Amino acid sequence: QVTDIPELCLTAVKLSHDRTGARYLHLAREDTNNLFSLQFRTTPVDSTGVPHVLEHTVLCGSRKYPCRDPFFKMLNRSLSTFMNAFTASDYTLYPFSTQNPKDFQNLLSVYLDAAFFPCLRELDFWQEGWRLEHENPRDPQTPLTFKGVVFNEMKGAFTDNERIFSQHLQNHLLPDHTYSVISGGHPLCIPDLTWEQLKQFHATHYHPSNARFFTYGSFPLEQHLKQIQEEALSKFEKIEPNTAVPTQKPWDKPREFQITCAPDSLAADSSKQTTVGVGFLLPDITDTFEAFTLNLLSSLLISGPNSPFYKALIESGLGTDFSPDVGYNGATREAYFSVGLQGVAQHGVQAVRDLIDRTIEDVLQKGFEDDQIEALLHKIEIQMKHQSVSFGLALTSYIAPCWNHDGDPVQLLQLGTQVAQFRQRLEENPDFLREKVRQYFKDNPHKLTLSMRADDTYSEKQTQKEMEKLKQKVNSLSPKDKQQIYEKGLELQTQQSQAQDTCCLPALKVSDIEPTIPLTHLEVALAAGETPVQYCAQPTNGVVYFRAFCSLHTLPEELRPYVPLFCSVLTKLGCGLLDYRQQAQQIELKTGGMAVSPYVLPDDSHLDTFEQVAGVLFSSFCLDRNLPDMMQLWGDIFNSPCFEEEEHFRVLVKMSAQELSNGLPDSGHLYAAVRASQTLTPAGGLQETFGGMDQVRLLKSIADMADMGPVLRKLPHIRKHVLHRDHMRCSLNATPQQLSLAEKAVDKFVGSLGGGEAGHKAERPRIVEPVPSASGGSTHIGSPRVVRKLITDPTFRPYQVKTHFLLPFPVNHVGECVRTAPYTDPDHASLKVLAHLVTAKFLHTEIREKGGAYGAGARLGRDGLFTFYSYRDPHSTETLQSFAKAVDWAKAGRFTQQDIDEAKLSVFSAVDAPVAPSDRGI
């Protein structure tokens, strides 16, 4: 079956394999970033995490590639633009992408062999899943403890209260089959998984009859089919996989559940830590049009300040933000919708429930405004035209749930048809959406109310349960078992420490790297006589991308910490004649979004200079027909922003504080690295101010204030230093046909802006020689040149600081930074190769394989800061020792020329990563 899908500029080819029943979808598109993915329906019946442990273990060696961990080894033998594997609730996905045809064949060979013919060695199961092992594996007198990568990963995952809530919501709303368990594994159940069960699960689930193959891009389909047939499918016969998920039996009356979680030490108000949500079961996701309609309806109900639930819940002051997993969830066979609040006082739970019921009644009465529906349909149109570099990955992720349950993936991609059908339904029946609200929300007895409250003893209870589980396991061991555990621990350590023979793995050579970088042609013109604007003609598919950068170098130091808050609320409080609701509506109707963020630009040549202290980056995109409207919106935001709405400001602050707090468990390694860099360069100090733990704590303290007026009154002061055309520069990417119109629109915008106020002097640091930017390299510029002013701080001296943040996590995130050589220094390239080398050949083995952390590595930034990090790590000081040993290992030169060549490949896969038309020349 061959189908043209013009709205996504692709042709879909759907196939099935006669002998095994395997399904195949190829999406042919003029895109050099080609993607392959292999998907199995995996439906566990317990929370031992068997599909997740299996996903890790199949990548540890296979029949054709028996060396240890070929997956991680291929990261350095390939120019891949993406390599990973994911375990969802009911499927497991193995995707990779690359721009190199030979690399595609190499990776395809490794992935096929890993999935269909893995070794599944017992020691690999021990390392990746779980094991009992002595604290010191070489000393049988030390106590036995639980270890394992997945075990620690899931301990880390369940430190995230949002994850706990979302997991329980799904488990309780769909309790009849596989959705009632945790596919990733619960830390208390993972130790019940046996090696035999793992092998059995592979035998029944990882078979072509239970598989879906997907390819995307410009490489020829015939070559893919030939290789997949020869290396995998020809070796199998058809079986009946019996992995189908039955439909959930609908309830005849609503249900309620209460759960607990750890208190959030950074939450804005310690007495308000309850989350409450209401979930409704929706129909099967394979009914494509119904799923499309309900997804749209969900956005109408919850997205932005004009939506009914935002007005009713967020602006009620009862909580800080929507509950986790809010809106439409189409990842399970039957979809569900949930809505609620977090940051609620325990006594406010009933009020939230009443508000949800009342809002549904209101929607039934009033329906939706035409402009709200148009704004959403506009969003779909612009998303179809916007080109991301990982479009193949986005498509495979988008179709995976529906295809997993035998839905038609091609139908799912025909968004233009679905939009047309939706418009037609609305025209025929203006009450179409209200009827859906009645059917699925008002009259739906399959409704779950879930509340989660913070329990001060939660973490201790979890630790206690883990200790009891450990005790139970250890008590059941005979002396012979204990001896065996000790010997197996030594065997695993020996295996992990052995040099690996990787000659069986395919590899690209350094000579396969493209010797040149494609040139991007740029033109620079002065708007309104003085503001440089960079124009870049690109095949943007009728979308225009605009950016502006404004300096902060006159901003008083005491206002700097408030810049991120200024940026996050600037486009959300109203501007010109528009209040904040009207502004949100216009942004949705006319643009693909308007973003404002603080931006630190370290200098490429000197560690102690950085550009204009820092600045604010403004970015947005729109369909070309809407460019004048988008520039008018920016004009209003710059010239007449509104900072009067204190009530709405309070709502925005609380949401931001909650989001930052919720992001800590997942991003701990980033916060650790930013803090470690704080005292090494002036730019590092600014990064901490703008995006580190200092910022999290500041926002928490603002969210706690009874009167936010004093903070709100700081924003107009920041505005005076930022929102003008002095020290501003802009860029615009559009199709060649659009550039002359675009130039007029930008000129008009810049011409409408005022200059900075006289008398604003630079704060403390002094400006050094201005330098022309983008000289040489990959960019050809038509004059005049963009001149960047660099700042140096004569009082700055780097010094060392050690910091430990105490947070209620059972695993750690560790970061260490070293001042090395900036981007233009001849040593920078060697250090860049070293970072990849030390990650692959030392840190991965020491910290992940032996230490059991989920991730670890080293990286070098353009600013010359060399960073070591670990992620969801059961150790802390031992990891810091491993970082020190990594330096000794590198100094001693314990690596080969082949190791260096592999690290170079890894470096160049990032250097030559595809760049979207929207980002070229930036």
Secondary structure, DSSP 8 states (H G I E B T S, - for coil): -EEEEGGGTEEEEEEE-TTT--EEEEEE-S-SSEEEEEEEE---SSSS-HHHHHHHHGGG-BSS--SS-HHHHHTTS---SEE--EE-SSEEEEEEEES-HHHHHHHHHHHHHHHHSB---HHHHHHHT-EEEESSTT-TTS-EEEE-HHHHHHHHHTT-HHHHHHHHHHHHHSTTSGGGS-TT--TTTGGG--HHHHHHHHHHHSSGGGEEEEEEESS-HHHHHHHHHHHTGGG----------------SS-EEEEEEE---TT-S-TT--EEEEEEEEEEETTSHHHHHHHHHHHHHHHSSTTSHHHHHTGGGTS-SEE-TT-EEE-SSSEEEEEEEEEEE-GGGHHHHHHHHHHHHHHHHHH---HHHHHHHHHHHHHHHH---TTHHHHHHHHHHHHHHTT--HHHHH-HHHHHHHHHHHHHH-TTHHHHHHIIIIIS---EEEEEEEE-TTHHHHHHHHHHHHHHHHHHT--HHHHHHHHHHHHHHHHHHHS----TTS----GGGS-SS---EEEEEEEETTTEEEEEEE---TTEEEEEEEEE-TTS-GGGGGGHHHHHHHHTTS-BTTB-HHHHHHHHHHH-S-EEEEEE--B-SS-TTEEETS-EEEEEEEEEGGGHHHHHHHHHHHHHSB----HHHHHHHHHHHHHHHHHHHHHHHHHHHHHHHHTTTSHHHHHHHHHHSHHHHHHHHHHHT-S--HHHHTTHHHHHHHHSSSTTEEEEEEE-GGGHHHHHHHHHHHHHT-----TT----SSEEEEEEESS-STTEEEESS--EEEEEE-TT------------S-SSEEEEEEEE---TTSHHHHHHHHHHHHHIIIIIIIIIIIIT--SEEEEEE-TTSEEEEEEEEES-SHHHHHHHHHHHHHHHTT---HHHHHHHHHHHHHHHT----GGGTT-
